[in-house]
Amino acid sequence: MPITTTVITGATSGIGKETALALAKKDHALYLLVRDMDKGETVKQELISASKNNNIYTVFCDLSDMESVHNAAQVLKTSLFSINVLINNAGGVFNQHQLTKDGFEMTFAVNHLGHFLLTTLLLPLLERGQARVINVSSNAHRFGKPMFKDLQWENTIYSPLKAYGVAKLFNIYFTRSLAIKYGPKGITSFALHPGIVNTNFGEGLGGTGKTLLWLARPFMITPEQGALTSIYLATASRIDAKSGKYFKNMKVTAPSARAIDEVGRNKLWDKSMELIQPFI
Ligand SMILES: NC(=O)c1ccc[n+]([C@@H]2O[C@H](COP(=O)([O-])OP(=O)(O)OC[C@H]3O[C@@H](n4cnc5c(N)ncnc54)[C@H](OP(=O)(O)O)[C@@H]3O)[C@@H](O)[C@H]2O)c1
């Protein structure tokens, strides 16, 4: 059987780590894109010893730094002919308004734009691998209201949860755009909500966010459970007809009304394309 080549971001903890472990056990060749190489190496060794799969590699990639994303894509392009599965899993919520070194708001950069650039740069490999692109979104997209005139939150009072909601809404827009634009070339794309999962997510939050997280903690599912929909989408057969859809508990579910708005979806595509041009 041909080996499935999978690239995953955010596999150093939580949902991504459990997803990577399950795929390692299914003998995928795994490329872990990590922002901390020491942590990445430790996780890689854990995955190898738990799965007996030696086909696991780390590549440095800080999604908040577009040059780093570009360099990671270059490494993959020189090492691989094709990619079968790309899991855009890394993400986070940030307590304060912060701009990255490229001038992007941190939530927007890490959850959306870094993955948008990575996926765009990898398109030739994804096409050759007839790949699935899996975007880990969140039900938090339901409180996201995009402000295309102020994507970097410079003239709007910053709210960590609102910024996160918008970024996760963008994951759904991106998924559908990819499915429409690249479906004819054999690429499929899926978005998902993993559940409310007990991971490192939200650790830096203060105020209301911290309280909400503390209240929710006893009801959270485990990272193993939270990884199930990502694993399903990476491995299930005959799901091509569901490309572009949003999943929860391994089933298609309806996202918010805003998430199916074509105008917003197209605006995001055009704006993101414009923003990544210097890094292509
Ligand atoms: N937990 C939940 O309840 C929940 C609910 C809905 C959606 N999600 C989504 O699920 C995904 C995984 O989150 P999680 O809950 O597993 O959280 P987590 O345990 O905090 O894991 C986040 C992962 O993203 C990586 N990451 C963060 N910033 C990065 C950057 N700048 N460059 C590269 N990698 C970066 C982290 O790397 P380090 O190890 O170096 O920090 C870590 O591997 C996220 O997209 C999150 O939005 C989570």
The ligand as an SDF file (V2000), in Angstrom:
LIG
                    3D

 48 52  0  0  0  0  0  0  0  0999 V2000
   -9.1290   23.1330   23.1260 N   0  0  0  0  0  0  0  0  0  0  0  0
  -10.3370   23.4360   22.6850 C   0  0  0  0  0  0  0  0  0  0  0  0
  -11.3450   23.3760   23.4380 O   0  0  0  0  0  0  0  0  0  0  0  0
  -10.5630   23.8550   21.2660 C   0  0  0  0  0  0  0  0  0  0  0  0
  -11.8800   24.0820   20.8330 C   0  0  0  0  0  0  0  0  0  0  0  0
  -12.0950   24.4510   19.5030 C   0  0  0  0  0  0  0  0  0  0  0  0
  -11.0200   24.5760   18.6390 C   0  0  0  0  0  0  0  0  0  0  0  0
   -9.7420   24.3640   19.0870 N   0  0  0  0  0  0  0  0  0  0  0  0
   -8.6550   24.5030   18.1260 C   0  0  0  0  0  0  0  0  0  0  0  0
   -7.8780   23.3160   18.1460 O   0  0  0  0  0  0  0  0  0  0  0  0
   -6.5540   23.5950   17.6810 C   0  0  0  0  0  0  0  0  0  0  0  0
   -5.5480   22.9300   18.5990 C   0  0  0  0  0  0  0  0  0  0  0  0
   -5.6280   23.5500   19.8660 O   0  0  0  0  0  0  0  0  0  0  0  0
   -5.3840   22.7680   21.2390 P   0  0  0  0  0  0  0  0  0  0  0  0
   -6.6350   22.8630   22.0200 O   0  0  0  0  0  0  0  0  0  0  0  0
   -4.7740   21.4460   20.9930 O   0  0  0  0  0  0  0  0  0  0  0  0
   -4.3610   23.7970   21.9350 O   0  0  0  0  0  0  0  0  0  0  0  0
   -2.8560   23.6550   22.4450 P   0  0  0  0  0  0  0  0  0  0  0  0
   -2.7030   22.4660   23.3340 O   0  0  0  0  0  0  0  0  0  0  0  0
   -2.5270   24.9980   22.9990 O   0  0  0  0  0  0  0  0  0  0  0  0
   -2.0210   23.3990   21.0990 O   0  0  0  0  0  0  0  0  0  0  0  0
   -1.7870   24.4310   20.1940 C   0  0  0  0  0  0  0  0  0  0  0  0
   -0.6820   24.0150   19.2420 C   0  0  0  0  0  0  0  0  0  0  0  0
   -0.4510   25.0880   18.3290 O   0  0  0  0  0  0  0  0  0  0  0  0
    0.9440   25.3930   18.3380 C   0  0  0  0  0  0  0  0  0  0  0  0
    1.1820   26.8040   18.0400 N   0  0  0  0  0  0  0  0  0  0  0  0
    0.7190   27.8900   18.7120 C   0  0  0  0  0  0  0  0  0  0  0  0
    1.2110   29.0140   18.1800 N   0  0  0  0  0  0  0  0  0  0  0  0
    2.0030   28.6430   17.1480 C   0  0  0  0  0  0  0  0  0  0  0  0
    2.8160   29.3380   16.2230 C   0  0  0  0  0  0  0  0  0  0  0  0
    2.9540   30.6790   16.2590 N   0  0  0  0  0  0  0  0  0  0  0  0
    3.4880   28.6390   15.2880 N   0  0  0  0  0  0  0  0  0  0  0  0
    3.4030   27.2880   15.2470 C   0  0  0  0  0  0  0  0  0  0  0  0
    2.6750   26.5660   16.1040 N   0  0  0  0  0  0  0  0  0  0  0  0
    1.9860   27.2350   17.0500 C   0  0  0  0  0  0  0  0  0  0  0  0
    1.3880   25.0500   19.7410 C   0  0  0  0  0  0  0  0  0  0  0  0
    2.8030   24.9420   19.7970 O   0  0  0  0  0  0  0  0  0  0  0  0
    3.6110   24.9970   21.2070 P   0  0  0  0  0  0  0  0  0  0  0  0
    3.5190   23.6050   21.7780 O   0  0  0  0  0  0  0  0  0  0  0  0
    4.9760   25.3990   20.7970 O   0  0  0  0  0  0  0  0  0  0  0  0
    2.9090   25.9920   22.0810 O   0  0  0  0  0  0  0  0  0  0  0  0
    0.6470   23.7480   19.9610 C   0  0  0  0  0  0  0  0  0  0  0  0
    1.3100   22.6870   19.3190 O   0  0  0  0  0  0  0  0  0  0  0  0
   -6.4520   25.1150   17.6300 C   0  0  0  0  0  0  0  0  0  0  0  0
   -6.5920   25.5430   16.2850 O   0  0  0  0  0  0  0  0  0  0  0  0
   -7.6370   25.5900   18.4580 C   0  0  0  0  0  0  0  0  0  0  0  0
   -8.0790   26.8590   18.0370 O   0  0  0  0  0  0  0  0  0  0  0  0
   -9.4990   23.9940   20.3780 C   0  0  0  0  0  0  0  0  0  0  0  0
  1  2  1  0
  2  3  2  0
  2  4  1  0
  4  5  1  0
  4 48  2  0
  5  6  2  0
  6  7  1  0
  7  8  2  0
  8  9  1  0
  8 48  1  0
  9 10  1  0
  9 46  1  0
 10 11  1  0
 11 12  1  0
 11 44  1  0
 12 13  1  0
 13 14  1  0
 14 15  2  0
 14 16  1  0
 14 17  1  0
 17 18  1  0
 18 19  2  0
 18 20  1  0
 18 21  1  0
 21 22  1  0
 22 23  1  0
 23 24  1  0
 23 42  1  0
 24 25  1  0
 25 26  1  0
 25 36  1  0
 26 27  1  0
 26 35  1  0
 27 28  2  0
 28 29  1  0
 29 30  1  0
 29 35  2  0
 30 31  1  0
 30 32  2  0
 32 33  1  0
 33 34  2  0
 34 35  1  0
 36 37  1  0
 36 42  1  0
 37 38  1  0
 38 39  2  0
 38 40  1  0
 38 41  1  0
 42 43  1  0
 44 45  1  0
 44 46  1  0
 46 47  1  0
M  CHG  2   8   1  16  -1
M  END
$$$$
